[in-house]
């Protein structure tokens, strides 16, 4: 039934009820008596209440669709408005669900192109840092060493300090290049890359431990990169904002036979703060490979990041020691 016909029938029912009341034993004098005025006001109030109740019932599917539209979030896909009844509202709900599906697919495709471009740009910058800046600083180190060996004693100490500063800068550039382009992921696989990532973030103030279940299903390269980047972002957020002392990084099987990543810290937690660009980027990366990402409080306090993806069991990677 169309929305127009439904509202018309609801109002017609109220008007017919009013007409039936007029045909009944109710009489109105001129001038209107107080008792008769009370009866008329009571009848009018009853008709208005009945009309409001019937309209609310008739428009309830439209209100549900409005709530679904207001709460739709492309970073949390899969939620759809319930299609109830028939007619224009049901058709409108189906059209909205179809539009939401197209928007989710288009967003995933566009995000995939953006992230692919970002990874290519990261690779290019890392290569240039390694080949251009790294080699230049290496040459500067050799020149400083040569000059320090031949310089008089008062100048030699200054040249040694310049050497140490240049060496520290070279180490920092190499560290940045490794973060931009995880070469260990391409060469040794996800297990070794996560261990190297944990070692990189481990300091005297933050201890990072890894727990990797043996015999995990194989993940394709794109999914491995998503796992690595989300673990990297989670550890970065922990080191910068949480005030945590310990972090646990788990790579394990999920009940459905897939692979799950868990990063859990003992910091102050996320709290009511809105999600920033880092978390939104994590969600977009998870959507690219159809993985489920959940970020929330840890059971004992702090924050935990869970990423679950379906694994491929057609082929298994060799053990880490065999690579």
QUIHUDA-V837049 format. One record per run of one state. SS is the DSSP state (@ for helix, = for strand, . for the rest). FROM is the first residue (numbers start at 0). TO is the last residue. Records with the same first field share a line. If there is no record, write none. Layout:
SS=FROM-TO / FROM-TO
This chain:
.=0-1 / 22-32 / 71-86 / 150-151 / 180-181 / 188-188 / 201-205 / 212-216 / 218-219 / 242-244 / 253-257 / 265-275 / 288-290 / 297-301 / 309-310 / 312-318 / 322-322
@=2-21 / 33-70 / 87-149 / 152-179 / 182-187 / 189-200 / 220-241 / 276-287 / 319-321
==206-211 / 217-217 / 245-252 / 258-264 / 291-296 / 302-308 / 311-311
